[in-house]
Amino acid sequence: MNYLPYVNPLQGTDSVYTFSNGNTLPLISRPWGTTSWSPQSNEEGVGWFFHPSHRRFQGIRLTHQPSPWMRDYGHLVIMPQSGPVYLKSDAWASSYRAEEMIVQPHYFGIRLPRYEAKLELVPAMRSTRLRFTFDRKEDCRVIVSPFEGESSVTIDGAKRRVTGFTRAHHGETHENFAMYFIMEFDCALQEGQSSTFDSAFVPSSSLEQIGNRVGAYAGVEVPESGIVNVRLGTSFISLEQAEWNMEQELGDLTFEQLKQQAEQDWEQRLGTIRVEGEDEEEKRTFYTCLYRACLFPRTWHEYSPLGEQLHFSAYDGKVHPGPMYMDIGFWDIYRTSLPLYSLLFPTLLGEMTEAWVNIYKESGWMPKWISPAERSAMPGTLIDAAIADAYVKGIKGFDVEAAYEGLRKHATLAADDGTHGRTGLNAYIEHGYLPDNQFHESVSNALDYYYGDFCIAQMAKGLGKEGDYRFFRQRAANYSQLFDAGTGFMRGRNEQGAWQANLDPLAWGDPFCEGGAWQCSWSVPHDMTGLADLMGGNEAFVERLDELMTMPPSFKTGTYSTEIHEMSEMAAIDFGQFAISNQPSFHIPYIYTALGKPSRTQYWVRKTMRELFSSKPDGLPGDEDNGSLSGWYIWGALGLYPFTPGVPEYMLGSPLFRKATIRLENGKELVIEAENQGADQVYWNRLSLDGQPWQKLAVSHDQLAAGAHLQFHMENEPSDRVLQSNALPYSMRNEADHEFE
């Protein structure tokens, strides 16, 4: 089976600032590639620089953008041109036919009628091969145009090279940051028809220049074949390293050989899971989501001539040994994609975790949202969950003691820079919550702190640190201080303990992040039993969830004062207050299973997958956010869900395919079968694990990672079977206070 034909990189690209169908880019890249590429159709769109409805091509963009909200860095555009010289992207843009633009994970090709030229590209990890085919042979050139910020370009006709760097970025990074590049042509460069230019977009008549937004165009002596080949290498370390990367990754490989290598790389990753079923669109959606789940975090380390891992530190500006991975927010990906790696790519996850420990060693603080340095976006310090989940699942390859030291530091010591660690930590320690009159998004931040404390407690338990375990576990239970029994929602309170006045559950904003009480009150994944007790028991909680899922998708703008895109996306679908477009809602349909009502989980998860996801440009129901939403779909399709990262188990859902076979790193297979599968067969009434009846609603990571056979028997009506008392998934309330194992 070939998997790449099922992948559509255009998934989620039909997005705008006010409404997200994914907010993705059609990235041409290796899995977790350092250097990614995307067509650019509108530079003025800033983070939204490509849209499939545009019929103008402004060039192929070397991009490191993880999200339009974070924007790009170390980026530049390459464009072939013939005829008169134009040096602005809107002036040089060419129309194209949609059917003549081919976007695949391992290949990009487009024909440009204006210039009677074709541009093609295949990626390596840090390098690329470009192929330009010119029908016209005269007055042909290749433009290299960086973005705002200091850059330098040199055209060397004797060596047939264009070299330089760009410091363009949006966000935090060290002043030494630069992305170096080298382009090597296989034809002669015509120096008399080449020049550099700066932000005024006027030729300088010089072949070397440094300044703000300095770019270049290189006149090429087109051979009789019309084909001009370019090898391109990049580095965050130096120009010499960029050349080394280019030589090591591209060498003498032809364009077609590199394309085949890139294809094999993707086939290997996508082939980790083989799904079987009759619905081809479901397969396209699944493998497109798997492609997206393998793009971020971005590999940032490089290799020395001795094969040693090296990386430029965006924190201290030095080059350090060891791995580095960038361009992710832990608030986004701890919920779905990182737990997916623990099952599919455990060795890679160990290396990623070591990279984030390296950030602690280089900066003094654990990361929260890195692109390329700390952006300090979103609530909490959810790297707590990311590292604890890796640790409790036995992931190897990272410095566990240093990792724990870093997590404990930001949970007990307040940073004084307003960027690192936990905002309002001293108040959180004093009151057991964040006073809403002192801190923005006080409830959302505190709920994430409680969960982070729980995750640190799990590491402390495994490391034999009994005092820390009890300390953090006790703090993790303080979520009860924000639960208002009178309204049945989490609610802000001030330093005197008084509830925030006039709670409106439909109002978004302070004290909640990108949601309101309906979306954010259930963010206690570590203790659903405890939360249910506060609500009056499991049945009362189930009734509240039924109301949440079926009520009108109404909202009030609250303290946002304007309609943000997440509100619009929730209002556009009939899933009540279940705002699947945003991460705090991801686990909501799975809460039913935590409460012993698995059929409701099965119904809502399958309905969400069927109605809100596809492989098309509008195929995602909100921000993809570096694999988090794609990861949600993959878990749903497998019939599993990592409800509580930091606890090594998965809830059971409703598998989408007749059969899914996961090829594990240890050579074993995890096989998930759904007997009697069909579009209407969303419920299962019995389940076996390795041929034996399985009565619980969760299964452990160790059971699956060792190789297993899960067999669901599907029906079109909910099962009325009675659950045993020990069948429910993990909840902290059920872990006896005196236990310390």
C-alpha positions in Angstrom: 0.0 0.0 0.0 1.3 3.5 -0.9 0.2 6.1 1.6 1.3 9.4 0.0 -1.5 9.4 -2.6 -3.9 9.8 0.3 -2.3 12.9 1.7 -3.6 16.4 0.7 -1.3 19.2 2.1 -4.0 21.7 1.1 -6.1 20.5 4.0 -7.0 23.4 6.3 -5.6 26.1 4.0 -9.0 27.6 3.2 -8.6 29.9 6.3 -8.7 33.6 7.0 -7.9 35.7 10.0 -11.6 35.6 11.2 -12.4 32.0 10.5 -10.1 29.0 10.8 -10.6 25.8 8.8 -7.2 24.7 10.1 -5.0 27.8 9.6 -2.5 25.5 8.0 0.2 25.8 5.3 0.6 23.3 2.5 4.1 22.3 3.7 6.6 20.5 1.5 9.0 19.1 4.0 10.6 16.0 5.4 9.0 14.6 8.6 9.8 17.1 11.3 12.0 18.9 8.8 14.2 21.9 9.7 13.5 23.6 6.4 9.9 23.7 5.1 8.5 25.2 2.0 5.2 26.6 1.0 3.8 28.5 -2.0 3.2 32.1 -1.3 0.2 33.8 -2.8 -0.1 37.0 -0.8 2.8 38.5 1.2 0.5 41.2 2.6 -1.5 38.4 4.3 1.4 38.2 6.8 0.7 34.9 8.7 -1.9 34.0 6.1 0.4 34.2 3.1 -1.2 31.4 1.2 -4.8 30.7 0.3 -6.0 28.1 -2.3 -8.5 30.6 -3.8 -5.8 33.0 -4.9 -4.7 32.8 -8.5 -1.4 34.5 -8.0 1.9 32.8 -7.2 4.5 35.0 -5.6 7.2 32.4 -5.1 8.1 29.3 -3.1 8.7 30.4 0.5 11.3 28.9 2.8 9.3 29.0 6.0 9.6 28.1 9.6 6.1 29.4 10.6 4.4 27.1 13.1 1.1 29.1 13.1 -0.1 32.3 11.5 -0.6 33.7 15.0 3.2 33.2 15.7 4.3 34.2 12.2 7.5 33.3 10.4 11.2 33.6 11.0 14.4 32.9 9.0 12.2 33.1 5.9 12.7 34.1 2.3 11.1 33.7 -1.1 12.5 32.2 -4.3 11.0 33.1 -7.7 12.0 32.4 -11.3 11.6 35.3 -13.7 12.1 36.1 -17.4 11.8 39.4 -19.3 11.8 42.7 -17.4 13.1 42.8 -13.8 10.5 43.2 -11.1 11.6 43.2 -7.4 8.4 43.3 -5.4 6.3 40.2 -4.8 3.0 41.8 -6.0 4.7 43.1 -9.1 6.5 39.8 -10.1 3.6 37.5 -9.2 2.3 35.2 -11.9 -1.1 33.6 -12.4 -1.3 29.8 -12.5 -3.8 27.1 -13.2 -4.9 25.3 -10.1 -4.5 21.9 -11.9 -0.9 22.9 -12.8 0.2 23.3 -9.2 1.2 20.0 -7.6 1.6 20.1 -3.8 2.7 16.9 -2.1 4.7 16.4 1.1 7.8 15.4 -0.9 7.3 17.5 -4.1 6.1 20.8 -5.4 5.7 21.8 -9.0 4.0 24.8 -10.7 3.9 26.3 -14.2 4.0 30.1 -14.5 2.4 31.3 -17.8 3.7 34.8 -17.3 7.3 33.7 -17.5 6.8 30.5 -19.5 8.7 28.8 -16.8 8.2 25.9 -14.4 9.4 25.7 -10.8 9.9 22.3 -9.0 11.2 21.5 -5.6 12.0 18.4 -3.5 13.1 18.7 0.2 15.8 17.2 2.4 15.9 17.9 6.1 17.9 21.2 6.0 18.5 21.4 2.2 16.6 21.4 -1.0 16.9 20.8 -4.7 15.1 23.2 -7.0 14.6 22.8 -10.7 13.6 25.6 -13.0 12.6 24.9 -16.6 12.6 28.0 -18.8 10.9 28.0 -22.2 12.5 31.3 -22.9 16.2 31.3 -22.9 17.0 35.0 -22.7 16.8 37.4 -19.8 16.1 34.7 -17.2 16.9 35.0 -13.5 16.2 33.6 -10.1 15.1 36.0 -7.3 16.0 35.4 -3.7 14.1 37.8 -1.4 14.3 37.7 2.4 11.9 39.6 4.7 12.1 42.6 7.1 15.3 42.5 9.2 19.0 42.5 8.6 20.1 40.2 5.8 23.2 39.8 3.6 23.6 38.4 0.1 26.6 37.7 -2.1 26.5 36.6 -5.8 29.7 34.7 -6.8 29.7 34.1 -10.5 32.9 32.2 -10.5 31.5 29.6 -8.0 28.0 29.8 -9.4 26.7 30.6 -6.0 24.4 32.9 -4.1 25.1 33.0 -0.3 23.9 34.9 2.6 21.8 35.1 5.8 18.7 36.6 7.2 17.8 37.6 10.7 14.1 38.1 10.0 11.9 37.0 12.9 8.8 37.8 14.8 9.1 37.2 18.5 11.8 36.4 21.0 15.3 35.2 20.0 18.9 36.0 20.7 20.5 38.9 18.8 23.0 36.4 17.2 20.1 34.6 15.5 20.4 34.1 11.8 19.4 31.6 9.1 22.3 31.1 6.7 21.8 29.8 3.2 23.8 28.8 0.2 22.5 28.3 -3.4 24.6 26.5 -5.9 23.6 26.6 -9.6 24.6 24.0 -12.3 24.8 26.7 -15.0 26.8 29.9 -15.4 25.6 33.1 -13.6 25.6 36.2 -15.7 27.0 38.8 -13.4 26.1 41.7 -15.7 22.5 40.7 -15.3 22.6 40.1 -11.6 22.4 42.5 -8.6 21.4 42.9 -5.0 18.7 45.1 -3.7 17.4 46.3 -0.4 14.0 47.3 1.1 13.6 50.0 -1.5 13.5 47.2 -4.1 15.9 49.0 -6.4 18.9 47.2 -8.0 22.2 48.3 -6.4 24.5 47.3 -9.3 26.5 45.5 -6.6 26.9 41.7 -6.2 27.3 42.0 -2.4 25.3 43.9 0.1 24.2 43.8 3.8 21.3 45.8 5.3 17.6 45.7 5.9 15.8 43.2 3.7 18.6 42.8 1.3 17.9 40.3 -1.5 19.3 39.4 -4.9 18.5 38.3 -8.4 20.9 36.1 -10.3 20.9 36.1 -14.0 21.3 32.6 -15.4 22.7 31.3 -18.6 20.0 28.9 -19.5 21.3 25.7 -21.2 19.7 24.3 -24.4 17.6 22.0 -22.3 16.0 25.0 -20.6 16.6 23.3 -17.2 18.5 25.0 -14.4 19.2 23.0 -11.3 19.9 24.5 -7.9 21.2 22.9 -4.7 20.3 24.9 -1.6 21.5 24.4 2.0 20.5 26.1 5.2 21.8 26.4 8.8 21.1 28.2 12.0 24.8 27.9 12.9 26.9 29.3 10.1 27.4 29.6 6.3 30.0 26.8 6.5 27.5 24.6 8.3 24.9 25.4 5.6 27.3 24.2 3.0 28.1 21.1 5.0 24.4 20.3 5.4 23.9 20.7 1.7 26.8 18.4 0.8 25.8 15.7 3.3 22.1 15.7 2.5 22.2 16.3 -1.3 25.6 15.2 -2.4 25.4 14.0 -6.0 21.8 13.0 -5.8 19.8 14.0 -8.8 16.4 15.8 -8.5 14.6 12.5 -9.2 16.8 10.5 -6.7 16.2 13.0 -4.0 12.5 12.9 -4.7 12.5 9.2 -4.4 14.3 9.5 -1.1 11.8 12.0 0.2 9.0 9.8 -0.9 10.4 6.8 0.9 10.9 8.9 4.1 7.3 9.9 4.1 6.1 6.4 3.2 8.0 5.0 6.2 6.4 7.4 8.6 2.9 7.2 7.2 3.2 3.4 7.0 3.6 3.2 10.8 -0.2 2.8 10.8 -2.1 0.8 8.2 -5.8 1.3 8.2 -8.3 -0.8 6.3 -11.8 0.2 5.3 -14.1 0.9 2.4 -14.4 4.7 2.7 -11.6 6.3 0.7 -12.2 9.8 2.0 -11.8 8.6 5.6 -8.4 7.2 4.6 -7.5 10.4 2.9 -8.4 12.3 6.1 -6.6 9.9 8.3 -3.3 10.0 6.4 -3.5 13.7 5.8 -3.8 14.1 9.6 -0.9 11.8 10.1 1.2 13.9 7.7 0.3 17.0 9.7 1.1 15.2 13.0 4.6 14.6 11.7 5.5 18.2 10.8 6.0 19.7 14.2 8.0 20.1 16.4 10.7 21.2 13.9 14.1 19.6 14.1 16.6 22.3 15.0 19.8 20.4 15.5 22.4 19.9 12.8 25.4 17.5 12.5 29.1 18.2 12.6 31.6 16.5 10.3 32.1 13.9 13.1 28.4 13.1 13.2 27.7 15.0 16.5 24.5 16.8 17.1 24.8 20.5 17.4 22.3 23.3 17.7 22.3 27.1 17.9 20.6 28.2 21.1 18.0 30.9 20.6 18.4 31.6 24.3 22.1 32.3 24.9 23.2 32.7 21.3 25.8 29.9 21.5 26.3 26.6 19.8 25.7 23.6 22.1 25.9 19.9 21.6 22.8 17.7 21.6 19.4 17.7 20.0 16.9 20.6 19.7 13.3 20.7 18.5 11.3 24.0 18.1 8.1 25.6 16.9 5.5 24.1 19.3 3.3 25.2 22.2 3.0 22.6 24.9 -0.5 23.9 25.8 -1.5 22.6 22.3 0.3 19.4 21.8 0.5 17.7 25.2 -3.1 16.6 24.7 -2.9 14.5 21.5 0.2 14.5 19.3 2.9 14.0 22.0 1.1 11.0 23.5 0.7 9.7 19.9 4.5 9.8 19.6 4.9 7.8 22.8 3.2 4.9 21.0 4.4 5.4 17.4 7.8 7.0 17.8 9.1 6.6 21.4 12.8 7.0 20.5 12.1 10.3 18.7 10.0 11.4 21.7 12.9 10.7 24.0 15.2 12.9 21.8 12.6 15.7 21.7 12.2 15.6 25.5 16.0 15.8 25.9 15.9 18.9 23.6 13.5 20.6 25.9 15.6 19.7 28.9 18.5 21.4 27.0 16.4 24.5 26.8 16.2 24.4 30.6 19.9 24.1 30.9 20.6 26.9 28.4 17.9 29.4 29.7 17.3 28.4 33.3 13.6 27.7 32.6 11.5 25.0 31.0 9.8 26.1 27.7 6.1 26.9 27.2 5.7 28.1 23.6 9.0 28.1 21.6 9.4 29.8 18.1 12.4 30.0 18.0 12.8 31.2 21.6 10.2 31.5 24.4 7.0 33.3 23.3 5.2 32.8 26.6 1.8 32.2 25.0 -1.2 30.4 26.5 -2.0 29.4 30.1 -0.1 27.1 32.4 3.2 25.3 32.1 2.0 22.2 30.2 5.4 20.9 29.6 4.7 19.3 33.0 2.3 17.0 31.3 4.5 16.4 28.2 7.5 15.3 30.3 5.6 13.4 32.9 3.7 11.5 30.2 7.0 10.5 28.6 8.5 9.5 32.0 5.6 7.3 33.2 5.5 5.5 29.9 9.1 4.6 30.2 10.4 6.8 27.4 14.2 6.8 27.4 16.9 9.1 26.1 16.5 12.2 28.3 18.0 13.5 31.5 15.2 12.7 34.0 16.8 14.4 37.0 17.3 17.6 35.2 13.9 17.4 33.7 12.3 17.0 37.2 14.5 19.8 38.5 13.2 22.2 35.8 9.6 21.3 36.4 9.8 21.6 40.1 11.5 25.0 39.7 8.7 26.7 37.8 6.2 25.2 40.2 7.9 26.6 43.3 9.9 29.6 42.2 8.4 32.7 40.5 10.3 34.1 37.6 10.9 37.9 37.6 10.8 38.5 33.9 7.1 38.0 33.2 8.0 35.5 30.5 9.1 32.2 32.0 7.5 30.0 34.6 4.1 30.4 36.1 2.4 33.8 36.1 1.2 34.8 39.6 2.9 31.8 41.2 3.2 33.5 44.6 -0.5 34.3 44.7 -1.3 30.8 43.6 0.7 29.4 46.5 -0.8 31.8 49.0 -4.4 31.4 48.0 -4.6 28.1 46.3 -5.8 29.8 43.2 -5.2 33.0 41.2 -7.3 36.0 42.2 -9.3 37.1 39.2 -9.0 40.8 40.1 -5.2 40.5 39.8 -4.5 38.1 37.0 -5.8 37.7 33.5 -7.3 34.3 32.6 -7.1 33.4 36.3 -9.3 30.3 36.2 -7.7 28.8 33.0 -4.2 29.4 34.3 -5.0 27.9 37.7 -6.7 24.9 36.3 -3.6 24.2 34.2 -1.4 24.7 37.2 -3.4 22.1 39.2 -3.0 19.6 36.4 0.7 20.5 36.1 1.1 19.9 39.8 -0.5 16.5 39.4 1.9 15.6 36.6 4.9 16.7 38.6 3.5 14.5 41.5 3.5 11.5 39.2 7.2 12.0 38.4 8.0 12.5 42.0 6.2 9.3 42.8 8.3 7.4 40.3 11.5 9.0 41.5 10.8 8.1 45.1 10.4 11.7 46.2 7.6 11.0 48.7 7.5 14.5 50.2 7.2 16.2 46.7 4.6 13.7 45.7 2.3 14.5 48.6 3.0 18.3 48.3 2.1 18.5 44.6 -0.8 16.0 44.8 -2.3 18.1 47.5 -2.0 21.3 45.4 -3.5 19.4 42.4 -6.7 19.0 44.4 -7.2 22.7 44.9 -9.3 23.0 41.8 -12.2 22.5 44.1 -11.6 26.1 45.4 -12.7 27.5 42.0 -15.8 25.3 41.6 -19.0 27.3 42.4 -21.7 24.8 43.5 -24.3 27.4 43.1 -23.8 27.7 39.4 -22.2 24.3 38.7 -19.2 26.0 36.9 -15.7 27.1 37.6 -15.7 30.7 38.6 -13.2 33.5 39.3 -12.7 34.7 42.9 -10.7 37.6 44.4 -8.0 37.5 47.1 -10.7 37.6 49.8 -12.4 34.6 48.3 -15.5 36.4 47.0 -16.9 35.0 43.7 -16.6 37.2 40.6 -19.9 38.9 40.2 -22.5 38.2 37.6 -21.2 35.0 36.1 -22.6 34.4 32.6 -21.7 30.9 31.3 -22.1 32.1 27.7 -19.6 35.0 28.1 -16.1 34.4 26.9 -12.9 35.8 28.3 -11.5 36.8 31.7 -11.2 34.7 33.8 -11.2 32.1 31.0 -8.9 31.7 28.0 -10.5 31.5 24.5 -13.7 30.2 26.0 -16.2 30.7 28.8 -17.5 28.6 31.7 -19.1 26.1 29.4 -15.8 25.3 27.7 -13.3 25.7 30.5 -15.0 24.3 33.6 -14.1 20.7 32.9 -10.3 21.1 32.7 -9.6 18.6 35.5 -8.4 15.6 33.5 -6.6 14.1 36.5 -9.7 13.9 38.7 -13.1 13.5 36.9 -14.4 11.5 39.9 -13.6 14.4 42.2 -15.2 16.9 39.8 -18.3 14.8 39.5 -18.6 14.7 43.3 -18.6 18.5 43.4 -21.3 18.5 40.8 -23.6 16.2 42.7 -22.5 12.8 41.3 -21.9 11.2 38.0 -25.5 11.4 36.8 -25.7 15.1 37.5 -22.5 15.6 35.6 -23.8 13.5 32.7 -26.9 15.7 32.5 -24.8 18.8 32.4 -22.7 17.3 29.5 -25.9 16.4 27.7 -27.0 20.0 28.0 -23.6 21.2 26.8 -23.5 19.0 23.7 -27.1 19.8 22.6 -27.9 23.4 23.6 -27.7 26.1 20.9 -24.1 27.2 20.1 -24.7 30.7 21.6 -22.0 32.9 23.0 -21.3 36.4 24.2 -18.1 38.2 23.4 -17.5 39.0 27.1 -14.2 40.8 27.8 -12.9 40.1 24.3 -15.4 42.8 23.2 -15.2 41.4 19.6 -16.0 38.1 18.0 -12.8 36.0 17.9 -12.5 33.2 15.4 -13.0 30.5 17.9 -16.5 31.9 18.7 -17.3 32.0 15.0 -16.3 28.4 14.5 -18.3 27.1 17.4 -21.4 29.0 16.2 -21.0 27.6 12.7 -21.7 24.0 13.8 -24.5 22.3 15.8 -22.5 20.7 18.6 -23.7 22.9 21.4 -21.0 24.4 23.5 -18.5 21.7 22.4 -15.9 24.1 20.8 -13.8 21.4 19.1 -12.0 24.2 17.3 -10.0 24.8 20.5 -8.0 22.6 22.8 -9.8 23.0 26.1 -12.8 21.2 24.5 -10.8 18.2 23.1 -11.6 15.9 26.1 -15.2 16.9 26.6 -16.9 14.0 24.8 -14.5 11.6 26.5 -15.7 12.7 29.9 -18.8 10.5 29.4 -16.5 7.5 29.5 -14.8 8.7 32.6 -18.3 8.8 34.2 -19.2 5.3 33.0 -21.3 6.4 30.0 -19.1 5.2 27.1 -21.8 5.1 24.5 -22.2 8.9 24.6 -18.5 9.2 23.9 -18.8 6.8 21.0 -21.7 8.8 19.5 -20.2 12.2 19.8 -16.6 11.4 18.8 -17.8 9.5 15.7 -20.2 12.3 14.8 -17.4 14.9 15.2 -15.0 12.9 13.0 -17.7 12.3 10.3 -19.1 15.8 10.1 -16.3 18.1 10.9 -13.1 16.6 9.5 -12.0 15.9 5.9 -8.9 16.0 3.7 -10.1 19.1 1.9 -9.0 22.7 2.2 -11.8 23.4 4.6 -11.3 20.0 6.3 -10.4 21.0 9.9 -12.9 22.5 12.5 -10.4 25.0 13.9 -6.7 25.8 14.4 -4.6 22.7 13.6 -1.9 24.0 16.0 1.1 21.8 15.2 -0.6 18.5 15.0 -2.9 18.8 18.0 -6.2 18.7 16.1 -4.9 16.1 13.6 -3.8 14.0 16.6 -7.3 14.2 18.0 -8.7 12.8 14.8 -6.1 10.0 14.7 -6.8 8.9 18.2 -10.5 9.0 17.5 -10.1 6.9 14.4 -8.1 4.3 16.4 -10.7 4.1 19.1 -8.4 5.3 21.8 -7.7 8.6 23.6 -5.0 9.8 26.0 -7.4 11.5 28.4 -4.8 12.2 31.2 -1.3 12.6 29.9 0.9 11.8 32.9 -1.1 8.6 33.5 0.0 5.7 31.2 -3.4 4.6 29.9 -5.8 5.3 27.1 -9.6 5.6 27.1 -11.5 3.4 24.7 -13.6 5.1 22.1 -15.1 4.1 18.8 -12.7 2.9 16.1 -13.4 4.3 12.7 -11.8 1.6 10.5 -12.4 -2.1 10.1 -8.8 -2.7 11.0 -5.8 -0.6 12.0 -2.3 -2.1 12.3 0.4 -0.1 14.1 3.9 -1.1 13.5 5.7 -0.6 16.8 9.4 0.2 17.2 10.0 -3.0 19.1 9.0 -5.0 16.0 5.6 -6.0 17.5 2.2 -4.9 16.2 -0.8 -3.3 17.8 -3.8 -4.5 15.9 -7.2 -2.8 16.4 -10.1 -4.5 14.8 -13.8 -3.5 14.6 -16.1 -6.3 13.8 -19.4 -5.4 12.1 -18.0 -2.0 11.3 -20.1 0.5 9.4 -21.1 4.1 9.2 -24.0 3.5 11.6 -22.2 1.0 13.8 -20.7 3.5 16.2 -21.2 1.6 19.5 -19.4 -1.5 20.8 -21.0 -4.0 23.1 -18.1 -6.2 23.8 -14.3 -6.0 23.6 -11.4 -8.5 23.8 -7.8 -7.9 24.5 -5.5 -10.6 23.1 -8.4 -12.9 22.8 -9.7 -12.4 26.4 -12.8 -10.4 27.3 -11.9 -6.9 28.5 -14.3 -5.1 30.8 -12.6 -1.9 31.6 -13.0 1.4 29.8 -9.3 2.1 29.5 -6.2 0.1 28.6 -2.6 0.7 29.7 0.2 2.0 27.6 2.4 -1.0 28.5 -0.2 -3.4 27.3 -0.4 -1.7 23.9 3.3 -0.9 23.5 4.2 -4.5 24.0 2.1 -5.5 21.0 -1.6 -6.3 21.4 -4.8 -7.2 19.6 -7.8 -5.2 20.5 -11.1 -6.4 19.0 -14.3 -4.4 19.2 -17.7 -5.8 18.3 -19.7 -2.9 16.8 -23.5 -2.4 17.0 -25.9 0.3 15.9 -27.5 0.7 19.3 -25.8 1.6 22.7 -25.0 -1.2 25.0 -26.9 -1.5 28.2 -24.2 -3.6 29.9 -23.5 -2.9 33.6 -19.9 -1.8 34.4 -17.9 -3.1 37.3 -16.8 -0.7 39.9 -13.1 -0.9 38.7 -14.0 -0.4 35.1 -13.7 3.4 35.0 -10.5 5.1 33.9 -8.0 6.6 36.3 -9.1 9.4 38.6 -6.9 10.9 41.3 -9.8 10.7 43.9 -9.6 6.9 43.5 -5.9 6.9 44.3 -5.8 6.4 48.1 -4.2 9.2 50.0 -1.8 6.9 51.8 -0.5 5.2 48.6 3.1 5.8 47.7 4.4 3.2 45.4 
